[in-house]
Amino acid sequence: LAALVDAPEPAEGAPAAPATPRLAAVNGRVEDLYNAVIRADAWPTVAQIESSEAAATALAGLMGTWRAIEADLAALNAQLRAAGLPALKPELPLPVDRDAADEE
């Protein structure tokens, strides 16, 4: 967690580091792939198989990052409690904004 929070900003003019895939992007890629494969009346194409393998690799990296965060969570929660703040509980569902459907 500290490595994610304390990562230095890239120097001005330095090449950007490769972007870490986000879960939403990987999920979208898998969803698109799934929809393409179930519509076809044939075996998956080589491109679809390669896309599936790339998504699995990206997901494995994301899960590794999540496990590292979970490992740091107990210490972080102890610090939060010591400061009189509530602990983080990633197992809880995200709160639902009931007004979100009204926004365009």
C-alpha positions in Angstrom: 0.0 0.0 0.0 2.8 2.4 0.9 4.4 1.7 -2.5 1.2 2.8 -4.2 0.7 5.9 -2.1 4.3 7.0 -1.9 5.3 6.4 -5.5 7.3 9.3 -6.8 5.8 11.5 -9.5 7.6 11.0 -12.8 10.2 13.7 -13.7 8.9 16.3 -16.2 9.7 15.1 -19.8 10.3 11.5 -18.6 8.6 8.8 -20.5 5.4 7.7 -18.8 5.4 4.4 -17.1 3.1 1.7 -18.6 -0.4 2.2 -17.3 -1.5 -0.4 -14.8 -4.7 -2.0 -16.1 -7.8 -1.1 -14.0 -10.3 -3.7 -12.9 -13.1 -1.9 -14.8 -11.1 -2.1 -18.1 -10.2 -5.7 -17.6 -13.9 -6.5 -16.8 -15.0 -4.6 -19.9 -12.5 -6.5 -22.1 -13.7 -9.9 -20.7 -17.3 -8.9 -21.1 -16.7 -7.9 -24.8 -14.8 -11.1 -25.4 -17.6 -13.2 -23.8 -20.3 -11.5 -25.9 -18.3 -12.0 -29.1 -17.6 -15.7 -28.3 -21.2 -16.6 -27.4 -22.6 -15.0 -30.6 -20.4 -17.0 -32.8 -21.3 -20.5 -34.1 -17.6 -21.5 -34.2 -14.6 -22.0 -32.0 -12.9 -18.9 -30.6 -10.5 -17.2 -33.0 -6.8 -16.9 -32.3 -7.3 -13.2 -31.6 -10.0 -14.1 -29.0 -7.9 -16.7 -27.4 -4.9 -14.2 -27.2 -7.3 -11.6 -25.8 -8.5 -14.0 -23.2 -4.9 -14.8 -22.2 -4.0 -11.1 -22.0 -7.1 -10.5 -19.8 -6.1 -13.4 -17.5 -2.6 -12.0 -17.1 -3.9 -8.5 -16.4 -6.3 -9.9 -13.8 -3.6 -11.9 -12.1 -1.6 -8.7 -11.7 -4.5 -6.9 -10.3 -5.2 -9.7 -7.8 -1.6 -9.6 -6.7 -1.9 -5.9 -6.1 -5.2 -6.5 -4.1 -3.5 -9.2 -2.0 -0.7 -6.7 -1.2 -3.2 -4.1 -0.1 -5.1 -6.7 2.0 -1.8 -7.6 3.7 -1.3 -4.0 4.7 -4.9 -3.5 5.7 -4.6 -4.8 9.3 -1.8 -2.4 10.1 -3.7 0.5 8.4 -6.9 -0.3 10.3 -4.9 -0.4 13.6 -3.6 3.1 12.8 -7.1 4.3 12.0 -8.6 3.0 15.2 -5.7 4.5 17.2 -6.6 7.9 15.6 -10.3 7.4 16.5 -11.3 6.7 12.9 -13.4 3.8 11.6 -11.6 0.8 10.1 -11.8 0.1 6.4 -14.0 -2.9 5.5 -13.5 -4.0 1.9 -15.8 -6.9 2.3 -18.8 -4.6 2.6 -20.7 -3.6 -0.6 -20.2 -0.1 -1.9 -22.9 2.3 -0.8 -25.7 2.9 -3.4 -26.5 6.4 -4.4 -30.2 6.2 -4.9 -30.2 9.6 -6.7 -27.7 8.4 -9.3 -30.4 7.2 -11.7 -31.8 10.7 -11.9 -28.5 12.1 -13.2 -27.8 12.3 -17.0 
